[in-house]
Every structure is written in structure tokens, then in C-alpha cells.
Amino acid sequence: MPETPYSVASVQHRVMGQQIRLRFADDIELRFTPAEASSLSLALVAVSLGISPEREIYMSPIASDAAFVGAVTDAGMRIDSTGTGICLQWAEVEQLAAALATAIG
């Protein structure tokens, strides 16, 4: 299986408790509360399956300085944060949604 352009992990914050870390490249990192990660996962599934007509998913996680911006394209999504972006095919978007849900536990 090819390597994904992102990583997802459950991490512990000393004050905020469990967080879900989404990392793009080496320097882009977003930290979500479990509720935020769940909402994002559901939104990704909804747009990838055509259940939602939304053309953009935006989330500004409480524990991150950067925002998650996912723009729907014909082939998938372009996900941007702090000016750096990656393009994911629909199967990869669904894998990201599943990884976020799995990390919540």
C-alpha cells in the first residue's frame, strides 16, 4: 500500500486531554478535540459519498493555530492549511475519515 501524504495519531495534551493530531508533510500539524475530529470525519464521508452538496469543509480547531480547509474537486479534495496543500483522491479522503474515527478510539 502506498504511503499516505498525512498521518493521524491520538496524542495526549497535559491540560486538554486526548487530541487527534493530523500532520501533513513535516511542518503542518493540526490538533483536534475528539468531537472536532468526529465532526470532520463525518463531513469528509458525507462529501465523498455525495450525501452532502457542500463544496468546502472548514474547521478551525481549538487547539491549533492553523485551520483545516478542504475544497471539493471532481476527483477528490484539496486540503490546505497555512498555505500548504495536498490533493487527495476520493478513496484517500475516505481513508482519512476512517483514520480520524479510529484515532478517537
C-alpha positions as CSV (number, residue, x, y, z in Angstrom):
1,M,0.0,0.0,0.0
2,P,1.4,3.4,-0.9
3,E,2.4,5.9,1.8
4,T,-0.3,8.5,2.6
5,P,0.7,12.2,2.4
6,Y,-0.6,12.7,6.0
7,S,-0.5,10.9,9.4
8,V,-3.2,10.7,12.1
9,A,-2.5,9.8,15.7
10,S,-4.1,10.1,19.1
11,V,-2.0,12.2,21.4
12,Q,-2.3,13.4,25.0
13,H,-2.2,17.1,26.0
14,R,-1.4,17.8,29.6
15,V,-4.4,20.1,30.0
16,M,-6.8,19.4,27.2
17,G,-6.6,15.6,27.4
18,Q,-6.9,13.5,24.3
19,Q,-6.3,15.2,21.0
20,I,-6.2,13.8,17.4
21,R,-3.1,15.0,15.6
22,L,-3.3,15.4,11.8
23,R,0.1,16.0,10.2
24,F,0.8,17.0,6.6
25,A,4.3,17.0,5.3
26,D,6.8,17.6,8.1
27,D,5.8,21.0,9.3
28,I,1.9,21.2,9.1
29,E,0.1,19.9,12.2
30,L,-3.5,20.3,13.3
31,R,-4.8,19.1,16.7
32,F,-8.4,18.4,17.1
33,T,-10.5,17.5,20.1
34,P,-12.2,14.1,19.7
35,A,-15.5,16.0,19.0
36,E,-13.9,18.1,16.3
37,A,-12.2,15.0,14.7
38,S,-15.6,13.2,14.7
39,S,-17.3,16.1,13.0
40,L,-14.6,16.4,10.4
41,S,-14.6,12.6,9.8
42,L,-18.4,12.7,9.3
43,A,-18.2,15.7,7.0
44,L,-15.4,14.0,4.9
45,V,-17.6,10.9,4.5
46,A,-20.6,13.0,3.6
47,V,-18.9,14.9,0.8
48,S,-17.0,11.8,-0.5
49,L,-20.2,9.8,-0.9
50,G,-22.2,12.7,-2.4
51,I,-24.5,12.8,0.6
52,S,-23.6,16.5,1.2
53,P,-23.7,19.1,-1.5
54,E,-21.0,21.2,0.3
55,R,-18.1,22.3,-1.8
56,E,-15.8,23.2,1.1
57,I,-15.2,21.9,4.6
58,Y,-13.6,24.5,7.0
59,M,-12.7,23.9,10.6
60,S,-10.6,26.0,13.0
61,P,-9.6,23.5,15.7
62,I,-9.5,25.0,19.2
63,A,-6.0,23.6,19.9
64,S,-4.4,24.7,16.6
65,D,-3.2,28.0,15.2
66,A,-4.0,26.8,11.7
67,A,-7.3,25.9,10.1
68,F,-8.4,22.9,8.0
69,V,-9.7,23.9,4.6
70,G,-10.9,21.1,2.3
71,A,-12.1,22.1,-1.2
72,V,-14.1,19.6,-3.1
73,T,-12.8,18.8,-6.6
74,D,-14.1,16.4,-9.3
75,A,-11.5,13.8,-8.3
76,G,-11.5,14.3,-4.5
77,M,-10.4,17.1,-2.2
78,R,-7.6,19.7,-2.0
79,I,-6.8,20.1,1.7
80,D,-5.0,23.3,2.7
81,S,-3.5,24.6,5.9
82,T,-1.3,27.6,6.3
83,G,-0.9,27.9,2.6
84,T,0.4,24.4,2.0
85,G,-1.9,21.9,0.4
86,I,-2.3,18.3,-0.7
87,C,-4.7,16.7,-3.1
88,L,-6.5,13.5,-2.2
89,Q,-8.5,11.2,-4.4
90,W,-11.9,10.2,-3.0
91,A,-10.6,6.8,-1.7
92,E,-7.9,8.7,0.2
93,V,-10.5,11.1,1.6
94,E,-12.4,8.1,2.9
95,Q,-9.2,6.7,4.4
96,L,-8.5,10.0,6.1
97,A,-12.1,10.0,7.6
98,A,-11.6,6.4,8.8
99,A,-8.2,7.2,10.3
100,L,-9.7,10.2,12.2
101,A,-12.5,8.0,13.5
102,T,-10.1,5.2,14.5
103,A,-7.8,7.6,16.4
104,I,-10.7,8.8,18.5
105,G,-11.0,5.3,19.9
